[in-house]
Amino acid sequence: MWKMRRYQPSRNVRLLALVILLFSLMASYVLMLRHFNVFELPGERQFGAVGPVEPAGEVYLEPIDIDALNDSMEMRAYLSPSVSARNNSNAASVRYLTLLLTHDKTVEEVKLAAASHLATSTFEVDLNDGSVTHYPLDAYRARFGVQLLDAKSSLKLPVRITVWEGVLGYNLHTTSEPGADPDDIELTTSITRTSAFVLFALCAYGAMVVLAGCALAVGVLTFIDVRQPDATLIAALLAS
């Protein structure tokens, strides 16, 4: 009576399968990096007076820190006269500027004296339309308005706004919404986690799931006497 032989793959076949698996993992990793765009860098965006319109002042908005637990973003505003005003001492000596930053029913006021070249203010903006419970895929929006006034006459002045879109661990994208008055600028900043941060968090979650599955499998197999208890492995699983 003929006995059936159990097929055992040769060493070359196993090596080929291992090479294919490694190349598949490398290709998947590269595709994942391209999909998440982990090499993105922050930059600046400009709004307000453009083209032939000469701004009376320039505003630089810099986000400093984002507190997702308290739904707030700390920002710093810099107010300076325009380039032409800085180059013209006579123009700088007669114009006082007042910057109004409106957010969440709150108005922040930054005043620039005629002889000054820079005024700064730090404030917090509420984050809306998001929740940290969706971590690491949580997303938020911050809205604020910008107005530049002549401190003496309270007339609205054209202003050029530059927004820095960089905070560690977050992606920021600022857009401007047209208003009834061209000198009233409404800005909306969309905030999400960086792709590298999301990828790392998802990998960490995946590793925890795999570890929990391995621990459960070892425990079940040991309990039903499929395999003998391994003191070293069980101690490592308990310690983790």
Residue frames as qw, qx, qy, qz and C-alpha x, y, z in Angstrom:
[[0.000, 0.889, 0.457, 0.000, 0.00, 0.00, 0.00],
 [0.427, 0.455, -0.017, 0.781, 1.40, 3.37, -1.05],
 [0.347, -0.667, -0.402, 0.523, 1.92, 5.96, 1.65],
 [0.246, 0.888, 0.203, 0.333, 1.27, 9.59, 0.80],
 [0.576, -0.058, -0.200, 0.790, 4.26, 11.82, 1.39],
 [0.108, -0.896, -0.307, 0.303, 3.72, 15.15, 3.02],
 [0.526, 0.673, 0.080, 0.513, 4.90, 17.96, 0.77],
 [0.497, -0.700, -0.063, 0.509, 7.67, 20.05, 2.26],
 [0.404, 0.912, -0.025, 0.059, 8.79, 23.16, 0.40],
 [0.797, 0.161, -0.133, 0.566, 12.46, 23.33, -0.44],
 [0.433, -0.533, -0.154, 0.711, 14.82, 25.88, 1.02],
 [0.195, 0.055, 0.375, 0.905, 14.83, 27.93, -2.19],
 [0.198, -0.604, -0.619, -0.462, 11.05, 28.16, -2.22],
 [0.454, -0.735, -0.416, 0.286, 10.98, 29.36, 1.38],
 [0.403, -0.337, 0.074, 0.847, 13.71, 31.91, 0.65],
 [0.062, 0.293, 0.513, 0.804, 11.80, 33.19, -2.39],
 [0.321, -0.718, -0.588, -0.190, 8.62, 33.51, -0.33],
 [0.479, -0.631, -0.249, 0.558, 10.54, 35.45, 2.33],
 [0.293, -0.101, 0.268, 0.912, 12.01, 37.82, -0.28],
 [0.103, -0.497, -0.592, -0.626, 8.58, 38.44, -1.82],
 [0.420, -0.742, -0.511, 0.107, 7.12, 39.12, 1.63],
 [0.444, -0.484, -0.076, 0.750, 9.89, 41.61, 2.46],
 [0.151, 0.096, 0.409, 0.895, 9.48, 43.45, -0.86],
 [0.232, -0.631, -0.635, -0.381, 5.71, 43.56, -0.35],
 [0.451, -0.718, -0.380, 0.371, 6.17, 45.08, 3.12],
 [0.364, -0.294, 0.130, 0.874, 8.64, 47.65, 1.77],
 [0.016, 0.327, 0.546, 0.771, 6.29, 48.60, -1.07],
 [0.341, -0.721, -0.592, -0.120, 3.38, 48.91, 1.37],
 [0.463, -0.594, -0.223, 0.618, 5.49, 51.09, 3.66],
 [0.242, -0.074, 0.297, 0.921, 6.50, 53.43, 0.81],
 [0.143, -0.503, -0.618, -0.588, 2.90, 53.70, -0.39],
 [0.422, -0.724, -0.516, 0.178, 1.79, 54.48, 3.15],
 [0.395, -0.430, -0.039, 0.811, 4.39, 57.25, 3.45],
 [0.078, 0.140, 0.455, 0.876, 3.22, 58.76, 0.16],
 [0.270, -0.619, -0.663, -0.323, -0.42, 58.54, 1.17],
 [0.455, -0.750, -0.375, 0.299, 0.15, 60.22, 4.54],
 [0.342, 0.789, -0.021, 0.509, 2.58, 62.78, 3.07],
 [0.700, -0.611, -0.191, 0.316, 4.88, 62.71, 6.09],
 [0.582, -0.009, 0.084, 0.809, 7.40, 65.06, 4.45],
 [0.051, 0.837, 0.356, 0.413, 5.09, 68.10, 4.39],
 [0.425, -0.096, -0.288, 0.853, 6.52, 71.36, 5.79],
 [0.005, -0.815, -0.469, 0.339, 4.74, 74.42, 7.20],
 [0.377, 0.293, 0.275, 0.834, 4.73, 77.75, 5.41],
 [0.028, 0.395, 0.280, -0.875, 3.23, 81.24, 5.31],
 [0.200, 0.610, 0.677, 0.360, 0.08, 82.63, 3.70],
 [0.096, -0.152, -0.079, 0.980, -0.70, 86.25, 2.97],
 [0.053, 0.696, 0.709, 0.103, -4.07, 87.97, 2.98],
 [0.110, -0.800, -0.240, 0.539, -5.42, 91.49, 2.78],
 [0.258, 0.875, -0.138, -0.386, -3.93, 94.29, 0.70],
 [0.717, -0.014, 0.552, 0.426, -2.41, 92.93, -2.49],
 [0.501, 0.619, 0.403, 0.450, -1.34, 94.32, -5.84],
 [0.268, 0.547, 0.008, 0.793, -1.20, 98.10, -6.20],
 [0.496, -0.794, -0.178, -0.304, -2.89, 98.71, -2.84],
 [0.343, 0.435, -0.575, 0.602, -0.30, 99.95, -0.35],
 [0.612, -0.549, -0.566, 0.062, -1.07, 98.64, 3.17],
 [0.183, -0.856, 0.164, -0.455, -0.94, 101.05, 6.06],
 [0.431, -0.580, 0.640, -0.261, 0.38, 98.33, 8.34],
 [0.622, 0.226, -0.737, -0.137, 1.48, 94.73, 8.37],
 [0.722, -0.400, 0.357, -0.436, 0.25, 92.03, 10.72],
 [0.443, 0.306, -0.842, -0.009, 2.03, 88.75, 11.38],
 [0.798, -0.335, 0.155, -0.476, 0.01, 86.03, 13.14],
 [0.364, 0.388, -0.838, 0.118, 1.97, 83.19, 14.69],
 [0.858, -0.381, -0.182, -0.291, 0.32, 80.22, 16.43],
 [0.062, -0.650, 0.686, -0.323, 2.40, 79.22, 19.44],
 [0.079, -0.088, 0.964, -0.236, 0.69, 76.24, 21.00],
 [0.615, -0.178, -0.438, -0.632, -2.47, 74.15, 20.60],
 [0.229, -0.124, 0.824, -0.504, -4.23, 72.67, 23.64],
 [0.416, -0.133, -0.727, -0.530, -6.64, 70.10, 22.23],
 [0.292, -0.341, -0.838, 0.311, -7.88, 69.07, 25.69],
 [0.022, -0.562, -0.411, 0.717, -9.08, 72.62, 26.43],
 [0.422, 0.686, 0.533, 0.260, -10.03, 73.42, 22.80],
 [0.056, -0.965, 0.012, 0.258, -7.78, 76.46, 22.61],
 [0.754, 0.350, 0.074, 0.551, -4.91, 77.79, 20.51],
 [0.351, -0.774, -0.020, 0.527, -2.41, 80.35, 21.75],
 [0.584, 0.620, 0.241, 0.465, -1.40, 82.95, 19.17],
 [0.362, -0.570, -0.019, 0.738, 0.89, 85.95, 19.01],
 [0.421, 0.824, 0.332, 0.186, 0.17, 88.98, 16.84],
 [0.473, -0.301, 0.118, 0.820, 2.84, 91.37, 15.57],
 [0.286, 0.896, 0.340, 0.008, 1.85, 94.80, 14.28],
 [0.467, -0.341, 0.224, 0.784, 4.28, 96.98, 12.35],
 [0.341, 0.731, -0.007, -0.591, 3.96, 99.90, 9.91],
 [0.844, 0.513, 0.147, 0.041, 4.23, 99.23, 6.21],
 [0.758, -0.011, 0.157, 0.633, 7.59, 99.15, 4.48],
 [0.269, 0.641, 0.191, 0.693, 7.04, 102.57, 2.94],
 [0.412, -0.865, -0.090, -0.272, 6.06, 104.02, 6.32],
 [0.804, -0.474, 0.067, 0.352, 9.17, 102.58, 7.94],
 [0.631, 0.183, 0.211, 0.724, 11.30, 104.16, 5.22],
 [0.038, 0.642, 0.181, 0.744, 9.54, 107.49, 5.56],
 [0.296, -0.169, -0.625, 0.702, 10.07, 109.03, 8.98],
 [0.247, -0.040, 0.037, -0.967, 7.47, 111.75, 8.34],
 [0.650, -0.185, -0.509, -0.534, 4.68, 109.26, 7.61],
 [0.607, -0.193, -0.730, 0.249, 5.57, 107.20, 10.66],
 [0.177, -0.031, -0.463, 0.868, 5.50, 110.26, 12.92],
 [0.382, -0.030, 0.019, -0.924, 1.86, 111.20, 12.19],
 [0.730, -0.087, -0.476, -0.483, 0.10, 107.85, 12.08],
 [0.353, -0.265, 0.782, -0.440, -0.97, 105.83, 15.09],
 [0.552, 0.036, -0.716, -0.425, -2.28, 102.36, 14.33],
 [0.557, -0.182, 0.606, -0.538, -4.74, 100.18, 16.22],
 [0.366, 0.105, -0.870, -0.312, -5.19, 96.52, 15.40],
 [0.674, -0.123, 0.355, -0.637, -8.47, 94.83, 16.33],
 [0.269, 0.136, -0.941, -0.153, -8.53, 91.03, 16.46],
 [0.677, -0.129, 0.171, -0.704, -12.03, 89.64, 16.93],
 [0.444, 0.092, -0.887, -0.089, -12.57, 86.05, 18.04],
 [0.410, -0.359, -0.824, 0.152, -15.27, 84.25, 20.00],
 [0.251, -0.868, -0.358, -0.234, -17.08, 87.49, 20.91],
 [0.577, -0.661, 0.006, 0.480, -13.79, 88.86, 22.26],
 [0.448, 0.861, -0.031, 0.238, -11.81, 91.80, 20.85],
 [0.729, -0.354, 0.030, 0.584, -8.05, 91.98, 21.26],
 [0.214, 0.975, 0.032, 0.049, -6.54, 95.44, 20.79],
 [0.745, -0.154, 0.107, 0.640, -2.95, 96.10, 19.77],
 [0.112, 0.985, 0.073, -0.106, -1.77, 99.70, 19.60],
 [0.738, 0.117, 0.116, 0.654, 1.27, 100.91, 17.70],
 [0.147, -0.851, -0.075, 0.500, 2.60, 104.35, 18.56],
 [0.533, 0.843, -0.055, -0.057, 3.89, 106.56, 15.77],
 [0.043, 0.803, -0.594, 0.027, 7.52, 106.31, 16.85],
 [0.664, -0.264, 0.694, -0.088, 7.37, 102.54, 17.37],
 [0.345, 0.410, -0.704, -0.466, 8.27, 99.91, 14.82],
 [0.482, -0.067, -0.864, -0.128, 6.66, 96.86, 16.42],
 [0.514, -0.277, 0.409, -0.701, 3.86, 95.99, 18.83],
 [0.381, 0.035, -0.918, -0.105, 2.96, 92.48, 19.97],
 [0.615, -0.233, 0.322, -0.681, 0.15, 90.78, 21.82],
 [0.176, 0.075, -0.981, -0.030, -0.50, 87.18, 22.89],
 [0.622, -0.025, 0.213, -0.753, -4.03, 85.79, 23.14],
 [0.285, 0.016, 0.958, -0.011, -6.00, 82.53, 23.01],
 [0.521, 0.130, -0.359, -0.763, -8.52, 81.51, 20.38],
 [0.710, -0.011, 0.594, -0.377, -11.20, 78.88, 20.96],
 [0.075, 0.188, -0.877, -0.437, -11.16, 75.80, 18.74],
 [0.668, 0.197, 0.292, -0.656, -14.52, 74.72, 17.35],
 [0.819, 0.362, -0.227, -0.382, -16.04, 71.88, 15.29],
 [0.615, 0.346, -0.696, 0.134, -13.83, 69.21, 16.84],
 [0.760, -0.568, 0.168, -0.268, -13.23, 66.96, 19.82],
 [0.009, -0.615, 0.786, -0.067, -10.17, 65.23, 21.23],
 [0.757, -0.038, 0.590, -0.278, -12.26, 62.05, 21.55],
 [0.835, 0.541, 0.047, -0.093, -11.57, 61.50, 17.83],
 [0.144, -0.772, 0.603, 0.142, -7.79, 61.37, 18.45],
 [0.377, -0.416, 0.216, 0.798, -5.64, 61.03, 16.36],
 [0.231, 0.412, 0.633, 0.614, -8.09, 61.98, 13.59],
 [0.077, -0.787, -0.457, 0.406, -9.46, 65.00, 15.45],
 [0.327, 0.375, 0.299, 0.814, -9.86, 68.26, 13.49],
 [0.154, -0.689, -0.433, 0.560, -10.70, 71.80, 14.60],
 [0.298, 0.667, 0.301, 0.613, -11.47, 75.26, 13.24],
 [0.315, -0.534, -0.278, 0.734, -10.47, 78.66, 14.58],
 [0.245, 0.738, 0.427, 0.462, -12.15, 81.82, 13.31],
 [0.325, -0.628, -0.192, 0.680, -11.06, 85.41, 13.86],
 [0.369, 0.857, 0.275, 0.233, -11.42, 88.79, 12.21],
 [0.558, -0.229, 0.020, 0.798, -8.74, 91.40, 11.58],
 [0.174, 0.923, 0.278, 0.204, -9.20, 95.18, 11.31],
 [0.537, -0.087, -0.090, 0.835, -6.61, 97.95, 11.17],
 [0.032, -0.920, -0.385, -0.065, -7.70, 101.43, 12.26],
 [0.284, 0.530, -0.186, 0.777, -6.21, 104.87, 12.38],
 [0.401, -0.362, -0.675, 0.503, -6.02, 105.44, 16.14],
 [0.019, -0.211, -0.170, 0.962, -6.92, 109.13, 15.80],
 [0.434, 0.118, -0.244, -0.859, -9.75, 109.07, 13.25],
 [0.603, 0.049, 0.736, -0.303, -10.89, 105.41, 13.70],
 [0.664, 0.533, -0.243, -0.465, -10.91, 105.06, 9.92],
 [0.927, -0.029, 0.367, 0.075, -10.33, 101.58, 8.55],
 [0.088, 0.768, -0.540, -0.331, -7.00, 101.11, 6.79],
 [0.883, 0.316, -0.328, -0.114, -5.76, 98.50, 4.34],
 [0.509, -0.614, 0.595, -0.095, -3.63, 95.86, 6.01],
 [0.669, 0.371, -0.633, -0.121, -1.46, 93.00, 4.84],
 [0.761, -0.433, 0.379, -0.300, -1.69, 89.86, 6.97],
 [0.502, 0.413, -0.760, -0.014, 0.84, 87.05, 7.03],
 [0.839, -0.362, 0.202, -0.354, -0.09, 83.83, 8.84],
 [0.105, 0.475, -0.873, 0.033, 2.48, 81.25, 9.86],
 [0.882, -0.070, -0.152, -0.441, 0.99, 77.77, 9.51],
 [0.630, 0.260, -0.693, 0.237, 3.28, 75.76, 11.73],
 [0.569, -0.560, 0.394, -0.456, 2.73, 74.18, 15.14],
 [0.044, 0.358, -0.932, 0.042, 4.55, 71.05, 16.29],
 [0.214, 0.143, 0.950, -0.176, 2.37, 68.01, 15.62],
 [0.392, 0.648, 0.527, -0.387, -0.36, 69.88, 13.69],
 [0.312, 0.269, 0.542, 0.732, -1.24, 70.95, 10.16],
 [0.109, 0.653, 0.351, -0.663, -2.76, 74.40, 9.75],
 [0.270, 0.328, 0.597, 0.681, -4.51, 75.75, 6.66],
 [0.034, 0.549, 0.342, -0.762, -5.83, 79.31, 6.72],
 [0.220, 0.483, 0.630, 0.567, -8.41, 80.74, 4.31],
 [0.039, 0.204, 0.171, -0.963, -10.00, 84.16, 3.97],
 [0.181, 0.607, 0.773, 0.030, -13.73, 84.76, 3.62],
 [0.131, 0.344, 0.238, 0.899, -14.84, 87.83, 1.63],
 [0.090, -0.556, -0.620, 0.546, -16.76, 90.41, 3.61],
 [0.217, 0.886, 0.408, 0.031, -18.86, 93.47, 2.87],
 [0.031, -0.966, 0.236, 0.099, -15.90, 95.75, 3.56],
 [0.818, 0.426, -0.313, 0.226, -12.59, 94.81, 1.86],
 [0.118, 0.618, -0.550, 0.548, -10.70, 96.16, 4.87],
 [0.706, -0.342, 0.441, -0.436, -12.50, 93.68, 7.17],
 [0.485, 0.368, -0.783, -0.130, -10.73, 90.36, 6.86],
 [0.833, -0.284, 0.280, -0.383, -12.27, 87.17, 8.23],
 [0.298, 0.484, -0.822, -0.026, -9.84, 84.28, 8.61],
 [0.923, -0.201, 0.113, -0.309, -10.60, 80.61, 9.22],
 [0.096, 0.573, -0.813, 0.035, -7.84, 78.21, 10.23],
 [0.947, -0.058, -0.185, -0.257, -8.42, 74.47, 9.80],
 [0.173, -0.635, 0.721, -0.218, -6.33, 72.36, 12.18],
 [0.973, -0.002, -0.168, -0.157, -5.53, 68.65, 11.90],
 [0.712, -0.523, 0.420, 0.210, -2.81, 66.36, 13.20],
 [0.192, 0.657, -0.619, -0.384, 0.23, 65.98, 10.98],
 [0.879, 0.221, -0.331, -0.263, 0.32, 62.89, 8.79],
 [0.446, 0.362, -0.747, 0.334, 3.47, 61.63, 10.51],
 [0.288, -0.222, 0.622, -0.693, 1.77, 61.94, 13.89],
 [0.818, 0.073, 0.071, -0.567, -1.36, 60.11, 12.67],
 [0.775, 0.323, -0.540, -0.056, 0.74, 57.33, 11.13],
 [0.206, 0.334, -0.777, 0.493, 2.74, 56.87, 14.34],
 [0.495, -0.129, 0.484, -0.710, -0.42, 56.81, 16.48],
 [0.875, 0.165, -0.127, -0.437, -2.14, 54.27, 14.23],
 [0.635, 0.350, -0.674, 0.146, 0.98, 52.07, 14.25],
 [0.060, -0.286, 0.726, -0.622, 1.09, 52.26, 18.05],
 [0.714, -0.003, 0.272, -0.645, -2.59, 51.28, 18.26],
 [0.844, 0.290, -0.384, -0.236, -1.96, 48.42, 15.82],
 [0.380, 0.369, -0.775, 0.345, 0.97, 47.17, 17.89],
 [0.356, -0.186, 0.620, -0.674, -1.19, 47.17, 21.02],
 [0.842, 0.133, 0.023, -0.522, -3.89, 45.17, 19.23],
 [0.734, 0.358, -0.577, -0.002, -1.33, 42.64, 17.95],
 [0.115, 0.342, -0.776, 0.517, 0.20, 42.28, 21.42],
 [0.582, -0.081, 0.450, -0.672, -3.22, 41.77, 23.00],
 [0.871, 0.241, -0.206, -0.376, -4.11, 39.16, 20.35],
 [0.553, 0.383, -0.715, 0.190, -0.85, 37.28, 20.90],
 [0.152, -0.262, 0.723, -0.621, -1.38, 37.26, 24.67],
 [0.746, 0.048, 0.235, -0.621, -4.93, 35.99, 24.23],
 [0.822, 0.325, -0.421, -0.202, -3.83, 33.28, 21.80],
 [0.338, 0.366, -0.788, 0.361, -1.04, 32.06, 24.09],
 [0.371, -0.175, 0.607, -0.681, -3.38, 32.02, 27.08],
 [0.835, 0.140, 0.044, -0.531, -6.10, 30.08, 25.25],
 [0.748, 0.367, -0.551, -0.041, -3.68, 27.54, 23.76],
 [0.151, 0.335, -0.793, 0.486, -2.07, 26.98, 27.13],
 [0.538, -0.104, 0.456, -0.702, -5.43, 26.65, 28.88],
 [0.897, 0.200, 0.009, -0.393, -6.69, 23.95, 26.46],
 [0.712, -0.381, 0.564, 0.170, -3.34, 22.07, 26.69],
 [0.762, 0.645, 0.025, 0.054, -2.41, 22.61, 23.05],
 [0.532, 0.566, -0.400, 0.485, 1.02, 23.82, 24.12],
 [0.670, -0.376, -0.461, 0.444, 3.00, 23.63, 27.33],
 [0.190, -0.975, -0.098, 0.056, 3.31, 26.75, 29.50],
 [0.647, 0.367, -0.145, 0.653, 6.46, 28.74, 28.80],
 [0.452, -0.693, -0.339, 0.449, 7.50, 30.56, 31.94],
 [0.351, -0.229, 0.172, 0.892, 9.68, 33.09, 30.09],
 [0.014, -0.351, -0.557, -0.753, 6.98, 33.98, 27.51],
 [0.358, -0.718, -0.588, -0.104, 4.22, 34.21, 30.11],
 [0.454, -0.584, -0.216, 0.638, 6.38, 36.44, 32.33],
 [0.229, -0.042, 0.307, 0.923, 7.12, 38.74, 29.37],
 [0.160, -0.521, -0.614, -0.571, 3.44, 38.99, 28.46],
 [0.442, -0.727, -0.497, 0.172, 2.48, 39.74, 32.06],
 [0.428, -0.425, -0.047, 0.796, 5.18, 42.38, 32.33],
 [0.106, 0.145, 0.423, 0.888, 3.97, 44.12, 29.15]]
